[in-house]
Amino acid sequence: MINNDLSDNNWSTLDHIIEILQPFAEWRTRLQDKYNNRCIANILPVMDELTEVLEIAKTNHRYHTHHITLMLSDSLHILGNYYRMVEVYPAYVAAIALNPDIKMEHFDIQLEERSDAITLAKNTLNSMWISLYKGKYSATTISH
C-alpha cells in the first residue's frame, strides 16, 4: 500500500509556493478589472514587478528547496523569453514608447544594465518611424 499523505515538509513547500504566487494572483485580478484590453504597454510594468518578486524570492533562504528553486528558475526563464520578444518586435517597442505613462523610460529603467538592449529598442523605434511614417503625412493631412 502506497502512502499518499503529504509530509510537514511538503506542506511547508506548498505554503511557500502560495506566498510566492500571491502577487501573481493579485495582478491577474487587477489587470482583469482595470485593463481588460490586455495592451502590452499595461502588461510590461507588471512583468517588471513580478520579475522582481521572483528575483527576491531566489535570495530568500526559506525558499531554498529543490522544487522552489526549479520553479523560480523556470519562471524567470519564461519571463526572460517574453522580454526578448519585446526587444525584437517593433510593435512591442512602439506600444511601450507611445504610451504616455511609460515612453522610452521603460527601456532606460528596466534595461539599464543592458545598454545593447536599450540601443536596440531605440534603433527599432527609429527605424519604424523612418520606414513607416517620416515624411508620409503633411501637417494639413493630420489636422483634418
Buried (B, 14 or more C-beta within 10 A) or exposed (E): EEEEEEEEEEEEBEEBBEEBBEBBEEBEEEBEEEEEEEEBBBBBBBBBEBBEBBEEBBEEEEBEBEEBEEBBEEBBEEBEEBBEEBBEEBEBBBBBBEBEEBEBEBBEEBBEEBEEBBEBBBEBBEEBEEEEEEEEEEEEEEEE
